[in-house]
Amino acid sequence: MTQTGQEVSKKALAATLAAAFLGWMFDGMEIGLVPLVARPALKELLGPGFDISTWFSVIMAVFLVGAATGGLIFGWLGDRIGRVKAMFWSIMVYAVFTGLGGFATAAWQLAIMRFLASLGMGGEWALGVALIMEVWPVKWRPMLAGLIGAASNIGFLLIAVMGLALHQASWRMLFFVAAAPALLAFLVILYVPESKRWQQAASSGPKNKMSDIFHPNIRRNAILGTLISTIILLGTWGSVQFIPAWADRLTEGNMPTARAWAQIASAIGAIVVAFLAPIVANITNRRNTYFLLCLTSLLACQYLFRWSGLGYGTLFLVWVFIVGGLTASFYGFLPLYLPELFPTRIRATAQGFAYNAGRVLSAIGVLGSGQILRFFDEDYAKMCAIISLIYIAGLILIWFCPETKGKPLPE
């Protein structure tokens, strides 16, 4: 059984929730940095006359690869030495290297710092989800999944608001501000209790190996979890993450705050729908919910990118709110669903792999988006309309996945 409120004090439960929430919130700030500051940063670092679209795609891609690598490494570490200790190091890694990104003097230096920062970010996702789902009572899991999903988008919103407030300041300032999670790391190690469920599994079974995720009893769920995660990550990173850059293009660069406002609209929508998605999954079931989210994301993206013909303005931002919300809803769904696919002793490693391995495939798609963007003469709308068709695959794939509603977390 998951630890109950009788086994864990209310103070410990609150500390666990706060650590996971804040960790995910700072993750959202990390994710939001790329679309917000990459263009002004690259313009300064590369100088006039350089095509920044290639480097923009490279930085986004290496960030995704780093997050995938970090998810596997820190997930495995969390299954070996404990969720809390591994979380401390993951937070320190992404905080320190995010801050160092503000000192970059060349595009390749910025790319390296983003890769190293993303190692910790990818790890924190798997560790925070595993910890909170194992410590809190079962009845709270849907709401907790929604809170965690919303937290990431609150961070996405905060960095956008900071960008709006600091739009006349150097992009470097945002990197320095985003290094704040280093303080959280010390609070985690001091006040957050370790998962008793993990302690019991670690003491009674063999030490886990990364290869355990390919054990015959786990392999199918690991592959399916990876594929459904890849679909939503491609939809987000290959299309929706380009909306701030698209807004900048629509205003021909004459409205410095356009990128930030577009990101704010997307983030607010994401906060609302990411919180609601796991609640819907608990009312209906997991497979129906994923299907519904894919269908609505597909239709909304096609309208915004292909059919609307909108210019930058209020109605454009309303649709960015809708698209941002629907496509980010999965980030509330996955913290509920992925832990239900894997046993305790390998949970952090397996869900870290499933979620973050999708980032590697997404990175390939992001790199390809640069070529597609040039093919369409820098038309972001046409490129995003094509990439968002990936949700069609999700409409089919989910029916091969197990239904886990009403079942306890696997031991």
C-alpha positions as CSV (number, residue, x, y, z in Angstrom):
1,M,0.0,0.0,0.0
2,T,1.0,3.6,-0.5
3,Q,2.0,5.3,2.7
4,T,-1.0,6.7,4.5
5,G,-1.5,9.9,6.5
6,Q,-1.3,7.8,9.7
7,E,2.1,6.5,8.8
8,V,3.5,9.9,7.7
9,S,2.8,13.1,9.6
10,K,0.9,15.9,7.9
11,K,4.1,18.0,8.1
12,A,6.0,15.3,6.2
13,L,3.3,15.0,3.6
14,A,3.3,18.8,3.1
15,A,7.1,18.8,2.8
16,T,6.9,16.1,0.1
17,L,4.2,17.9,-1.8
18,A,6.1,21.2,-1.6
19,A,9.3,19.7,-2.8
20,A,7.7,18.0,-5.8
21,F,5.6,21.0,-6.6
22,L,8.4,23.5,-6.5
23,G,10.8,21.1,-8.3
24,W,8.3,20.8,-11.2
25,M,7.7,24.5,-11.1
26,F,11.4,25.3,-11.5
27,D,11.4,22.6,-14.3
28,G,8.8,24.6,-16.1
29,M,10.9,27.7,-15.8
30,E,13.8,25.7,-17.4
31,I,11.6,24.7,-20.3
32,G,10.2,28.2,-20.7
33,L,13.7,29.7,-21.0
34,V,14.4,28.2,-24.4
35,P,11.6,29.7,-26.5
36,L,11.7,33.0,-24.6
37,V,15.4,33.9,-24.7
38,A,16.9,31.8,-27.4
39,R,16.3,34.2,-30.3
40,P,17.7,37.4,-28.5
41,A,20.6,35.3,-27.1
42,L,21.5,33.9,-30.4
43,K,21.3,37.2,-32.2
44,E,23.8,38.6,-29.7
45,L,26.1,35.6,-29.7
46,L,26.1,35.0,-33.4
47,G,26.1,38.6,-34.6
48,P,24.3,40.0,-37.7
49,G,24.1,37.9,-40.9
50,F,23.8,34.5,-39.2
51,D,20.8,32.2,-39.6
52,I,19.7,31.6,-36.0
53,S,17.0,29.0,-36.8
54,T,19.6,26.2,-37.0
55,W,21.1,27.0,-33.6
56,F,17.7,27.5,-32.1
57,S,16.7,24.0,-33.1
58,V,20.1,22.6,-31.9
59,I,19.7,24.2,-28.5
60,M,16.2,22.9,-28.1
61,A,17.3,19.4,-29.3
62,V,20.3,19.1,-26.9
63,F,18.1,20.2,-24.1
64,L,15.7,17.4,-24.9
65,V,18.6,14.8,-25.2
66,G,20.0,16.0,-21.9
67,A,16.7,15.7,-20.2
68,A,16.3,12.2,-21.5
69,T,19.7,11.2,-20.3
70,G,19.2,12.8,-16.9
71,G,15.8,11.1,-16.5
72,L,17.5,7.7,-17.0
73,I,20.6,8.4,-14.8
74,F,18.8,10.2,-11.9
75,G,15.9,7.8,-12.1
76,W,18.3,4.9,-11.7
77,L,20.0,6.7,-8.9
78,G,16.7,7.3,-7.2
79,D,16.0,3.6,-7.2
80,R,19.5,2.9,-5.9
81,I,20.1,5.5,-3.1
82,G,16.6,6.9,-2.6
83,R,14.3,9.5,-4.0
84,V,15.3,12.3,-1.8
85,K,19.1,12.1,-2.1
86,A,18.9,11.8,-5.9
87,M,16.4,14.7,-6.0
88,F,18.9,16.9,-4.2
89,W,21.6,16.3,-6.8
90,S,19.2,16.6,-9.7
91,I,18.1,20.1,-8.5
92,M,21.6,21.2,-7.9
93,V,22.7,20.2,-11.4
94,Y,20.0,22.1,-13.2
95,A,20.2,25.1,-11.0
96,V,24.0,25.5,-11.2
97,F,24.3,25.0,-15.0
98,T,21.3,27.2,-15.7
99,G,23.0,30.1,-13.9
100,L,26.2,29.4,-15.8
101,G,24.3,29.7,-19.1
102,G,24.1,33.4,-18.4
103,F,27.9,33.7,-18.8
104,A,27.9,32.2,-22.3
105,T,29.9,34.1,-24.9
106,A,29.2,31.8,-27.9
107,A,26.3,29.7,-29.1
108,W,28.1,26.4,-28.5
109,Q,28.7,27.4,-24.9
110,L,25.0,28.1,-24.4
111,A,24.2,24.7,-26.0
112,I,26.5,22.9,-23.6
113,M,25.1,24.7,-20.6
114,R,21.5,23.9,-21.7
115,F,22.4,20.2,-22.1
116,L,24.0,20.0,-18.6
117,A,21.1,21.8,-17.0
118,S,18.6,19.5,-18.6
119,L,20.3,16.5,-17.1
120,G,19.1,17.6,-13.7
121,M,15.7,18.7,-14.9
122,G,14.9,15.3,-16.5
123,G,15.9,13.6,-13.3
124,E,13.7,15.7,-11.1
125,W,10.6,14.8,-13.1
126,A,10.9,11.1,-12.4
127,L,12.0,11.5,-8.8
128,G,9.3,14.0,-7.8
129,V,6.5,11.9,-9.3
130,A,7.7,8.6,-7.8
131,L,8.2,10.2,-4.3
132,I,4.8,11.9,-4.1
133,M,2.8,9.0,-5.5
134,E,4.5,6.6,-3.0
135,V,4.1,8.8,0.1
136,W,0.6,10.2,-0.3
137,P,-2.6,8.2,0.2
138,V,-4.1,6.6,-2.9
139,K,-7.3,8.7,-3.0
140,W,-5.2,11.9,-3.5
141,R,-3.3,10.7,-6.6
142,P,-5.4,12.3,-9.3
143,M,-5.4,15.7,-7.6
144,L,-1.6,15.4,-6.9
145,A,-0.9,14.5,-10.5
146,G,-2.9,17.6,-11.5
147,L,-1.0,19.8,-9.1
148,I,2.3,18.5,-10.4
149,G,1.3,19.0,-14.0
150,A,0.1,22.5,-13.2
151,A,3.3,23.3,-11.3
152,S,5.4,22.9,-14.3
153,N,3.2,25.3,-16.2
154,I,3.2,27.8,-13.4
155,G,7.0,27.8,-13.8
156,F,6.5,28.3,-17.5
157,L,4.2,31.2,-16.7
158,L,6.6,32.8,-14.2
159,I,9.5,32.9,-16.5
160,A,7.3,34.5,-19.2
161,V,6.1,37.1,-16.7
162,M,9.8,37.8,-15.8
163,G,10.5,38.1,-19.5
164,L,7.8,40.6,-19.9
165,A,9.0,42.6,-16.9
166,L,12.6,42.4,-18.0
167,H,12.2,42.6,-21.7
168,Q,14.5,45.6,-21.9
169,A,17.1,43.9,-19.7
170,S,19.7,41.4,-20.9
171,W,18.6,37.8,-21.6
172,R,21.4,36.8,-19.3
173,M,19.4,38.1,-16.3
174,L,16.7,35.4,-16.8
175,F,19.3,32.7,-16.6
176,F,20.6,34.0,-13.3
177,V,17.1,34.3,-11.9
178,A,16.3,30.7,-13.1
179,A,19.2,29.4,-11.0
180,A,17.2,30.0,-7.8
181,P,16.3,26.3,-7.4
182,A,19.7,25.7,-5.8
183,L,18.1,27.0,-2.5
184,L,15.3,24.3,-2.9
185,A,17.8,21.5,-3.0
186,F,19.0,22.2,0.5
187,L,15.4,22.3,1.8
188,V,14.7,19.0,0.2
189,I,17.6,17.2,1.8
190,L,16.8,18.7,5.2
191,Y,13.0,18.3,5.5
192,V,11.6,15.8,2.9
193,P,11.1,12.3,4.2
194,E,12.2,9.3,2.2
195,S,9.6,7.0,0.7
196,K,9.0,4.1,3.1
197,R,7.7,2.1,0.2
198,W,11.0,2.5,-1.6
199,Q,12.9,1.7,1.5
200,Q,11.0,-1.6,1.9
201,A,11.5,-2.5,-1.7
202,A,15.2,-1.7,-1.7
203,S,15.8,-3.7,1.5
204,S,13.9,-6.8,0.4
205,G,15.0,-7.1,-3.2
206,P,18.1,-7.0,-5.4
207,K,19.7,-3.7,-6.4
208,N,18.1,-2.5,-9.6
209,K,20.0,-2.3,-12.9
210,M,19.0,0.0,-15.8
211,S,18.5,-3.1,-17.9
212,D,15.7,-4.2,-15.6
213,I,13.3,-2.0,-17.5
214,F,13.6,-4.5,-20.4
215,H,12.7,-7.4,-18.2
216,P,9.9,-9.5,-19.9
217,N,7.4,-8.4,-17.2
218,I,8.2,-4.7,-17.6
219,R,9.4,-4.3,-21.3
220,R,5.9,-4.0,-22.9
221,N,4.8,-1.2,-20.5
222,A,8.2,0.5,-20.9
223,I,7.9,0.6,-24.7
224,L,4.2,1.7,-24.6
225,G,4.9,4.4,-22.0
226,T,7.8,5.7,-24.1
227,L,5.7,5.8,-27.3
228,I,2.7,7.7,-25.7
229,S,5.1,10.1,-24.1
230,T,7.0,10.6,-27.4
231,I,3.8,11.6,-29.1
232,I,2.9,14.4,-26.7
233,L,6.5,15.6,-26.5
234,L,6.8,15.8,-30.2
235,G,3.5,17.7,-30.3
236,T,4.7,20.2,-27.7
237,W,8.4,20.6,-28.6
238,G,7.9,20.3,-32.4
239,S,5.1,22.8,-32.7
240,V,3.6,24.5,-29.6
241,Q,7.1,25.5,-28.2
242,F,7.5,27.6,-31.4
243,I,4.5,29.8,-30.7
244,P,6.4,32.5,-29.0
245,A,8.8,32.7,-32.0
246,W,5.8,32.7,-34.3
247,A,4.3,35.6,-32.4
248,D,7.6,37.5,-32.8
249,R,7.5,36.8,-36.5
250,L,3.8,37.9,-36.9
251,T,4.7,41.3,-35.3
252,E,7.9,41.5,-37.5
253,G,9.9,42.0,-34.3
254,N,8.2,45.4,-33.7
255,M,6.6,44.3,-30.4
256,P,9.3,43.1,-28.0
257,T,6.7,41.7,-25.6
258,A,4.8,39.5,-28.1
259,R,6.9,36.4,-27.3
260,A,6.2,36.8,-23.6
261,W,2.5,37.4,-24.0
262,A,2.1,34.4,-26.2
263,Q,4.0,32.3,-23.6
264,I,1.8,33.7,-20.8
265,A,-1.4,32.8,-22.7
266,S,-0.1,29.3,-23.4
267,A,1.0,28.8,-19.8
268,I,-2.3,29.9,-18.2
269,G,-4.2,27.5,-20.4
270,A,-1.7,24.8,-19.5
271,I,-2.1,25.3,-15.8
272,V,-5.9,25.0,-15.9
273,V,-6.1,21.9,-18.2
274,A,-3.1,20.1,-16.8
275,F,-4.8,20.2,-13.4
276,L,-8.1,19.0,-14.8
277,A,-6.8,16.1,-17.0
278,P,-6.0,13.5,-14.3
279,I,-9.3,14.3,-12.5
280,V,-11.1,13.5,-15.8
281,A,-9.0,10.3,-16.1
282,N,-10.2,9.3,-12.6
283,I,-13.8,10.0,-13.5
284,T,-13.7,8.1,-16.8
285,N,-10.6,6.0,-17.3
286,R,-7.0,6.4,-18.5
287,R,-7.3,5.3,-22.1
288,N,-10.5,7.3,-22.9
289,T,-8.9,10.4,-21.4
290,Y,-5.7,10.1,-23.4
291,F,-7.7,9.5,-26.6
292,L,-9.8,12.6,-25.8
293,L,-6.8,14.8,-25.1
294,C,-5.1,13.7,-28.4
295,L,-8.3,14.4,-30.4
296,T,-8.9,17.9,-29.0
297,S,-5.2,18.8,-29.2
298,L,-5.1,17.7,-32.9
299,L,-8.2,19.8,-33.8
300,A,-7.1,22.9,-31.9
301,C,-3.6,22.8,-33.4
302,Q,-5.0,22.4,-36.9
303,Y,-7.3,25.3,-36.4
304,L,-4.7,27.7,-35.0
305,F,-1.9,26.7,-37.3
306,R,-3.7,25.7,-40.5
307,W,-7.2,27.2,-40.8
308,S,-7.5,30.3,-38.7
309,G,-5.3,32.7,-40.6
310,L,-5.1,34.9,-37.4
311,G,-2.7,37.7,-37.0
312,Y,-1.2,38.7,-33.7
313,G,-3.9,40.1,-31.4
314,T,-6.4,39.2,-28.7
315,L,-8.1,36.4,-30.6
316,F,-4.7,34.9,-31.4
317,L,-3.8,34.9,-27.7
318,V,-7.2,33.3,-26.9
319,W,-6.4,30.4,-29.2
320,V,-2.9,30.2,-27.9
321,F,-4.5,29.8,-24.5
322,I,-6.7,26.9,-25.8
323,V,-3.9,25.1,-27.7
324,G,-1.4,25.6,-24.8
325,G,-4.0,24.1,-22.4
326,L,-5.0,21.1,-24.4
327,T,-1.5,20.1,-25.5
328,A,-0.1,20.6,-22.0
329,S,-2.9,18.6,-20.4
330,F,-0.8,15.4,-20.8
331,Y,1.7,16.7,-18.3
332,G,-1.0,16.3,-15.6
333,F,-2.1,12.9,-17.1
334,L,1.4,11.3,-17.2
335,P,2.2,11.8,-13.5
336,L,-0.9,9.8,-12.8
337,Y,-0.6,7.1,-15.4
338,L,3.1,6.3,-15.7
339,P,3.7,5.3,-12.0
340,E,0.8,2.8,-12.4
341,L,2.7,0.9,-15.0
342,F,5.8,-0.1,-13.0
343,P,6.8,-1.8,-9.7
344,T,8.3,0.2,-6.9
345,R,11.9,-1.0,-7.1
346,I,12.3,0.1,-10.7
347,R,9.6,2.8,-10.8
348,A,11.8,5.9,-11.0
349,T,14.1,4.4,-13.6
350,A,11.3,3.0,-15.7
351,Q,9.0,6.1,-15.7
352,G,12.1,8.3,-16.1
353,F,13.0,6.2,-19.2
354,A,9.5,6.1,-20.6
355,Y,8.9,9.8,-20.3
356,N,12.4,11.1,-21.1
357,A,13.3,8.6,-23.9
358,G,10.5,10.3,-25.8
359,R,12.6,13.5,-25.6
360,V,15.4,11.9,-27.7
361,L,12.9,11.1,-30.5
362,S,11.4,14.6,-30.0
363,A,14.9,16.0,-30.3
364,I,15.2,14.4,-33.7
365,G,11.9,16.0,-34.6
366,V,13.0,19.4,-33.3
367,L,16.2,19.2,-35.4
368,G,14.1,18.3,-38.4
369,S,11.8,21.2,-37.7
370,G,14.6,23.6,-38.7
371,Q,14.8,22.0,-42.1
372,I,11.0,22.0,-42.4
373,L,10.9,25.7,-41.4
374,R,13.3,26.6,-44.2
375,F,11.3,24.4,-46.6
376,F,8.2,26.5,-45.8
377,D,10.1,29.8,-46.1
378,E,10.2,30.3,-42.3
379,D,6.5,29.9,-42.0
380,Y,6.0,28.6,-38.4
381,A,2.2,28.0,-38.9
382,K,2.7,25.5,-41.8
383,M,5.5,23.7,-40.0
384,C,3.5,23.4,-36.7
385,A,0.4,22.3,-38.5
386,I,2.3,19.3,-40.0
387,I,4.2,18.3,-36.8
388,S,1.0,18.4,-34.7
389,L,-0.5,15.7,-36.9
390,I,1.5,13.4,-34.6
391,Y,-1.5,13.3,-32.3
392,I,-3.2,11.0,-34.8
393,A,-0.8,8.3,-33.8
394,G,-1.9,8.7,-30.1
395,L,-5.5,8.1,-31.1
396,I,-4.5,4.6,-32.2
397,L,-1.7,3.7,-29.8
398,I,-3.5,4.3,-26.5
399,W,-5.8,1.3,-27.2
400,F,-2.8,-1.0,-26.9
401,C,-1.9,0.3,-23.4
402,P,-3.2,-1.2,-20.2
403,E,-6.1,0.3,-18.3
404,T,-5.0,1.0,-14.8
405,K,-7.9,2.8,-13.2
406,G,-8.8,1.4,-9.8
407,K,-5.7,-0.7,-9.5
408,P,-3.1,-0.2,-6.8
409,L,0.5,0.8,-7.6
410,P,2.4,-2.4,-8.6
411,E,4.7,-3.7,-5.9
